Every structure is written in C-alpha cells, then in structure tokens.
Amino acid sequence: MSAHPHHHDLYTVEQVRAMERDALKALNISGYDLMRRAASAALNSLRRHWPQARRVRIYCGPGNNGGDGFLLGVLAREAGLQVELVVLSAVAHGDAALARSAWEAGGGRVQLWEPECELQETDVQVDALYGIGLNRAPEPSLASLIEHINISEVPVLALDVPSGLNADSGHCPGAAIRADVTVTFIAGKRGLHTGRSADLVGVLELATLAVPDSVHAGVRPDAQLLAAEALPPRARYANKGNNGHVLVIGGEHGMAGAVRLAGESALRAGAGLVSVATRIGHVTALNARRPELMAHEVDGPQTLEPLLERASVLALGPGLGQAAWGHALWLTALDANKPLVLDADGLNLLARETRTFTAPTVLTPHPGEAARLLGVTTKDVERDRFAAVRELARRYKAVVVLKGSGSLIADPDGRLDVCPWGNPGMASGGMGDLLTGIVAALLAQGCSPWRAACLGVGLHARAGDFAAQQGERGLLASDLLEPLRLLGNGISSDQRGHDG
C-alpha cells in the first residue's frame, strides 16, 4: 500500500462517500473530473504491474465504478493500448453516462455481456463492475460474468474494490472477483483488510486522487491498521521481577501442548517468570522439555490459590476443558480479579456464565467462540466482524481480539485496529495458545490491555509470516517462537540472514 500520510486509516463506505462529496467541494471539480483522476491512477497501476501488456479488457457496470472503467478505456486507448470494453447494461447513469459518451465519441465500441458472447484475447482484465456500490449477492448474469473472469488465466486489476466483496465488512454474500491487484480510491476501506478480502484483493494500492488533507481531517477513521512495532529496550538494571509473573492455567488430560505453547510464548515475549497450573500427568514432561516453565500440579481451587497470589497476570483457558476440574479453576481464577487473558475453553465457559470484568482483561475469541459469546451464529459474526468485535468489547467491558484473516482488536469505547499481517499457514493447532501467552507477557511487562493486545497480535502475525518464508503448509505453532523473540527485540528477517 502507498505510504500516504493516511495509509493506516480505514473508513466505512458511508464515510468515504462523504469524503468524496467534500473533495469535490474542496477541489472545485466535478464528479466526472474526479472519475478521470481515478482512471489515470488505474492506468498507472496497470502499466506498473503489467508493463508488457498491450491488450486490455475492461468490464463496466452501470454506475460510477463503470464510469472509472470507461475513462480508463479512453486513457488506455490514448496510450496506444488495444482496449475491449464489455458492459453489463445498455445504459449508464450520471457521471458514468458522460464517461461512456467520452469512450464512444472516440470511436470506442462496447460489447454487451452474454455468457455466449465471443471475446478477444487479452493481457489484462479490469473489474469496473460495481465497486463499493454492491452490498448484496450479485444477480445471476453478473455472477456468471464474475465466474468467467475468475476461471480465466488472465490477471485482474480491480478498481476501488473487487466486485462482490462488501467494502464495509469484508463479507461476500455471493460471487466475487478474485483480483491480482486492487487500486482503491481516496481512502482505505475497512472491508478490504479482513474476512474474505485476503483471497480477493491481491496487492492493494491506495490512490488518494490528490484529495486535500482537509478532507481527511474532517472525518475520523472508523479503524486503523496496526503498525509494525517492537518492545523498547530493557533497562540495564532489570531483573526478572521487573517483567511480571504470568500464570498459565489449563491443560486438561491430553492437552498438555496448549499450556506449554502458551507458557513458552510468554517466556519468548519477555515475561520475567512463567508458571503453569495443570494436571499432574503433565508436570514431568513440562519440566523436562522446558525447564524454564515452573509447572505445578493443581487438582482444584485450594492448590490453585497460592499460585494465584504470586502471579501478576493470568492466562486462562488453553486446554482447560469445560468439565468439573476446568470449571472450578475458571471460577477461582476469575474471582482473583487479576489482569487476565481469556481464551479457548475459558471463553466457552464465559458464554455459559456471563460476567463483565473490572480488572484489565483481554479476550481472544475465534469466530466460533465469538458467536457463542454473542448468542448468534458464526455466519452472523463473519457477516460483520467489525460490529461483532465492538459488541463483544462493549458487552464484556474488555479489550477483544477477534481472530481470523485480518484479526480485529476493539476496546469498550469502540476503538478498533486491524492486523494487516498473517497467513493461512497459521490456520493450525496451537496458534491461539501462542497469542494468549504473548498478550499475557505484555500485560505482565506493564502494557495496558489495549497496547498488549495490539502489540501482541502484531508480533504473533509477523512471526507467522517470518516462519512461513519456508512455506505456509506444514507451519507449526512452535515455529513462531524464535521469530517472535527476534521481532520483539526489533530484529528483522533481513538482519537475521545478514548476521547469519
């Protein structure tokens, strides 16, 4: 994405439309003039990504996104490219009608899309069908065109947003364009960074169309992208007591790996001390394989309470289970009212016995857990991830991380950040346990819940991308531990390779 001053700012569709209206007034130009700027930015993107392309096919819808496409056709033709223009409708509306007239005035022809129509060979396809204007499933004729575009082996440039992707939520109610590159206009749309967007947007670029800063200043972003950060250097006189004591609680029979991953990630993220409260059968293995973890047998509340007294932060839920043992530990831990990260079965128990939190708390649900906490379906959560995470934060009075592609972080006041990193290799067991330990370690080192969640999510996702340099498939949660340590200390993958 472009390094524009506002490139971390994300907006709703309604906000972007308001910004567009303000931009026309501030620039004293017409909608047609702004459309021409969009077309020029699109041509620049096309030529930058496919410099050898000589033939371009542009698919235009009836609205302003189609108007961008018509004017792109005009500019591409003037630049010497061979342009084929395919339309969904015999008519266009508003400024798009003026753009279509400009195309036809230069001798341009249009081909009305029908499944049986014959199209010429082309080097690049351009999606100018609906952009941000479509918030429903495409009708059958449009769906058939989208399928035609997707099954071809010709690269796709999407204008503003891949048609069929909801630019507000990242949800796809039906067919959607799979773009290789998307150039989005004026400002970042929040739906291009979460949910299904990762499969559809491709390389994302922001073209602000020279909209003045005053337009951005007049609209508060709905969300922001996380920035890459590391932890500050430690004081030279630091000791382990300065960096907090994390207590990981969980590990029902057969789930020792969950507490080990959470505990080890807490160590790698810098916690001074990490204890593990777990079943007796796991203690010997934990001590043998990771002696830095202080593993304790806990058979009920009485043996847990002394550990709670010594801990500064709790990581509750990895491998906890929902049977009597896990439930008793869950109740006892919550009653301690200490800073807390709640995940996995800790969240499933919360869905059964709702409470709000007064101590600093971070909840880290995946969409299924979020659905149980809200009393809705997973599809409901994925339909609007932004609304879901904000409602969770408000309802439970905690900072909430809604995990998944484009993880979201929200606080009870509605503040929201979006994670731009991560990869599908991280869709494997144990990744959530790592995040729990990382966030707990950051809380233990003095971060606020908001800071711990944002920094923790960023480090976790970036470590996943670092580890995936050797391939996404087969990526293990434990593969992230060494990159986590490096990134937490501000060491990049480039530095590691050079030093090695």
N, C-alpha and C positions, 0 to 999 in steps of 0.2 A: 504494500500500500504506500501511496505517496507520503512524503514527510511534510505535509501541510501542517500548519500550527494546530489545526483542529482534527488531525487524523485519528486521535484516540476518542473523539466524541461520537456518540451514537444517538440517533434520533428516531422517533416514531414517524410513520408515514404522514400523519396529520401535521407534525412539526415541520417536516421537510416541505410540505405543500405551503405552509405558512411562510417558510423561509424563501421559497420561490417567489411568492407574491411580494414579499419585502424586497427581494433582489431586483425585481422588475422596476419597483419604485426608486430604489437607491441608484440603480444604473440608468434609469430613464430610458429603458429599451422595451421593446415588445416581446411577447411570448415567442414569436417567430424568431426574433434575434437571439434569444436565449437558446432556442432549439438549434439554431445554426452553430452556436458555440458548442453545444453538446455533440453535434455531428462532427465538428472539427476535432474535438477531443477523441471521439470514437475512431476517426480515421488515423489520428496519430498513434493510438493504441494498436490498431490493426497493423499498421506498417512497422511498428516497433517489434511486434511479436511474430509477424509473418512477412518479413521483408521481401521474400521471393514471390509472394502472391501476386498474381496477375488477373485472376478471375474471382469475383465476389458475388455471392448470392445473398440478398437481404430480404428477410421476411418481415412484412409490415402489417401491424394491426391497425384498427380504425382510429385510435386515439393518439395522444401526444408521443407515446413511445414509437408508434408507427411513423409519426412526423419526423422524429430524430432519424429514423431509418431512411425516409425519403431524401432528407437533406444529406445524409451520409452518402446516398447514391449519387446525388448531384456532385458533391465534392470528390468522391472517388472517380467518377467519370471525368471530371476536370483534371484529375491527377493522372489520367491515362489508363485507369483500370477498366477492365471489362465487367460491367455490372448487370446482373439479372435481378429483377425485383418481383417478388411474389407477395400477393396481398390476400388477406382473409376476406375482404369485403369490397364491393364495387364502390363504396363511398368512404370518405374520411370526414372527420369532424373538426371544427375550429381551426386552430393553427396547423393541425395536421393536414387539413384540406389545402391550405396555402402551400405547405411543403410538397404535397402531391402535385399541385399545379406547377411548382417550380421544376419538379422532375420531368413532368410531361412536356413543359414548354421547351425543354432542351431536346426533345425527340425521344425521351425515355418511354418505354412501354412497360406495362405491368402484366403479370400472369396471375390470374385468379386461381387460388389453390383448390385443387380437387385431388383426391387420392390417386386418380389415374392419369393426372397430367404429366407430361414429359418435361423434365428439367435438364438444363445443360450441365456439363461437368463444371466443377468449381474448386477453388483452392481454399476458400474460407466461407463459412456461413455466418450470417449476422442475425441474431434474435432481437427484433424490434417489434415484438408482437403485443405485449401488454405491460411489461414493466411493473411498477408499483400499483397499477390500476386493477389488478386481478386479485381478489381475495376469496375466490370460490374455486371449485373444481372446474377445469376447462370443459367446455361443451365438446361433444364427440368430434366435430370437424376439427376443432383446434387440437384436441388430444391426438387425433390421427396425424396431424402435421408435426406435433412435438415428437411423436414416436418416429416419424420419418426422419426428422433431424437427428434424433439420438442414435438411431441404428446405423446411420451413415458413418463412414470413417473420416469425414471431413471435419476439421476443427471448427469450433463455435466461439464467436465473440457475442456476449450478451450485453445489451445496452441497459444500464441502470440496475436491473435485477433479472436473473433468469426467469422467463415467463413461467408461471405456475407455482413459484416459490413465494410465500407470503413474506413481504419485506418487513412486516411488523414482528412476526413471531418465529420465522424460520420453519413454519409448518407447511406441508404440501398436502392439500386436500385431494389432489388427483395427479395427473401427468404434469411433469415439469422438465424444462430444458436442462440438460447437463452441459454446462459451458466449460470451455478451456480457460477463458479469460472473461471476467466481468469488469466493465468500466462503469462505475456508479457516479452519479452526478450531484453536485452541490454539497452534499453532506453524507456521512456514513449512515446507513440504515441498520438498525439493530438486528433485524432478522437475517441479515447476511452473515452473521457470526455465530449462530447457534442452531441446534436441531439439524434438520436435513441439509442445511446450507453447505456443509462441508463436502457433500457429494455433488453439489450442483454449481457452485460459484466458480471453482477453479482459482486461478490467480486473480486477486481482487485489487483493483486500482481505484483511486478517488480522483475525479476531475472536478474541481470546485467551480469551474467556469468563470473564474475571476470575480466571484461574488465577494463583495467587500466584507471586512471583518465585522462591521457594524451589524450585519445581518446575523452572523453567528453570535455576537454578543447579546443580541436581543432575545435569544431562545436558549434556555438552559437545557443541556443534553439530558436525555432520558437515562442514558447509561454511558459508561466509558470502558474502553479496552484496557486491560492490565498492561503495565509497562514492565519490562524485564528489570528485576532488582536482585541484589544480593544482601546478605546481612552485613551490618557495619563491623569493622574490625573490633576484636575484643581488647579490653584494657589489658595492659601487660601484667597487672597485679591480680588478674581474675583467678578465681578458684571455682571448684565445681559447685559450691554453694551459691555462687552468684548467678548460676544459669538454670536454676529451678530443678525440681524433682517431679518427674512425670510418673504416675501410677497407671499402668495399663491393666484393665480389669476385663477378663474374658477367658476364652479357651476352654469351652465345654469339651467333654470327651470327643476325641477325633478332630479337634480344631486348634491344635497347638500352633500351627503355622500362622494363624491370624494374629495371635498375641505376639509371636516372635517378630513378624513383619512390622507390626505397629511399634513394638519396643525398639527394634533396631533402627527404624526410620527416625524415631525420636532421638536416638543417640546421634545418628548421622546429621540430623538437623540442628544439633548443638545443645540438647538438654544436658545439664550437668550430671544428673542421676536419673536412672530409669528403673523402676521396679515393676514386676509383673505379678498380679494376683490371679492364680489359675488353679486348675485341678492338679492333684498330687502326681498324677501319672505323667505330667508334662515337665515337672521341675528338673529332673535329672537331665533330660535332653536339652533343655534350655541352658542349664548351667554348663553343660559340656560343649555345646555348639556356639554359644555366645556368652562367655563368662561375664562380660560387662553388664549384662542384664541381671538384676537381682530378683530371682524367681522365688515365689513364695507359694506354698500350699495354702489354699483358702477353701474351707469346707462350709462356710456360712458367714453370716454377719459378724459374729463375735471375733473370728480370726481376721476379718477384713478391716475392722475398725481401727486397730493400731496402725495399719498401713495407710489408712486414710489420714490419720493425724499427721503423719510425716510428709505426706505428699503436698505439693503446691498446685498441681494440675492433674485432673483425671482424664483418661482416655477410655471411655466406657462403651463396650459393645462388640469389639472384634471377637468373633467366635463365641459370644456369650450364651447363645441359645435362649429359648423362651420358657424352659421348664422351671421347676421349683428353685434349683440352685441359681440359675441366672437371674430369675425374677427377684430373689431375696438379695442378691448382690446389687442389683439395679436399684432397688428401693433404698438400701443402705447408703449407696454411693450418692444418690441424688439428695438424700437427707443431710449429707455432709455439707451441702451448699458451697462447694468449692468450684473454681474455674474448671470448665468441662468441655470436652469434645465428645459428642454423642453420635454414634454411627451404628450401622448394621442392626443386630437384634436389639441394641439399645433404643433405636428408633422404632422398631416394630413393637416393643413394649410400650413406648410412649404413645403409639397410635391406639393401644388398648386402654391406657390410663393417662389421659391428657393432663399436663400441667404446664405452667409457664415458669420461666427461670428468672431469678434475681441476681445470681452470680454470673460473671462473664461466661457466655456459652456459645459454642459453635455447633450447629447441626450439619451433617454432611450426607443427605439422602441421595440415592439414585432415583430415577423417575418412579419406579415401583414403590419404593419406600415413601416418597413424597405423596403419591396417590393415597396410600394408606393413612398418612398423617392428615390429609385433607378430606378424606372420605369420598374420593372420586376415583375415576379410572386412570390408568397410566396414559391412555389416549387423551384424556382431558388435560393431563399435565403437559404432554408433548404438544398439544394444540396451542397452548400459550405458556411457554416456560417462564416468561417474564412475570406474568400475573401469578403463576403458581409459587415462584420463589418469594415474591413480595408478600403474598398472603401467608406463607409459612413463617416468614420473619415477623410479620405483624402479630400473627396468632400466638406464637410461642415466645415472643419477646427475646429473640436470639438472632445472631448472625447465622445465615443459612447458605450453604453451598449446595446448589442443585447440580449434581454431576452429570456428565454426558458430553457429547460433542459440543464444544463451546460452553463449558461449565459457567454457571452464573453464581454470583455472590451478592446477597442482599442483606440490608440491615433493617431493623424495625421501622425506621423513618423513611424507607423507600429508596435509599441509595442503592445503586446497582452497578457492579462491574462484570465484565465478560472476559473470559480467558481465551486468547487467540492461539494458544498452543495445544499440543496433544496430538495423538494419532490413534488409528484403530487397533494398532498392536497392543494398546493399553486396555483393550476390552478383554481382560483375562483376570483370573482369580488373584486376590491379594492386593490389587492396586488401591482399592478403597482403604484397606488396613494401613497401607503406607501413608496415605493422605491423613488419616486420623493421627498417626504418630507425629507427622511433620507439624501439623497445626498445633497439637498439644505442646510440642517442644518450643514452638514460637511463643505460645502463651506463657510457658514457663520462663522464657527469657525476657519477659516484660512487654511483649507486644499486646496491644488491645485486641479484642476479638476480631474487629474489622481488619486490622493490619495483619493479624496472624492468618486469617482466612485468605486474604488476597495474596499475601506473600507465599503462603503455603501452597495454594492452588497453582500459582505461577511456577514455583520451584518444582513441584510434582510433575506438571505437564512438560516443562522444559527438560527435566531429567528424562522423561519418557521419550521425547524427541531425540535427545542426545543418545540414549541407549538404542533407539530404533535406527541409527545410522548403519547398523549391521543387519537390518531387516526388521520389518514390523511383525510378520508372522513368527510365532515362537518366542516373542518377547515375554520375559518373566518379571514379576514384580521385583524380585531381588536384583534384577539387572539395573534397577534405577538407583540403588543405594550409593554406588561410587559416583555416578554423575551428580546425584543430589549433594554429596559432600563438596564436590568441585564447584557447582553452581552457587551453593550457599556461601562459598568463600570468594565468589566473583571470578572464578577461573573458567574460561570458555573452552569449548571443544578445540578451537584453533590453537589456543595456548597449550592445551594438553598435548596435542600432536606435535607442536614445535618443541616443547620441552622434552618429549619422549624421544 
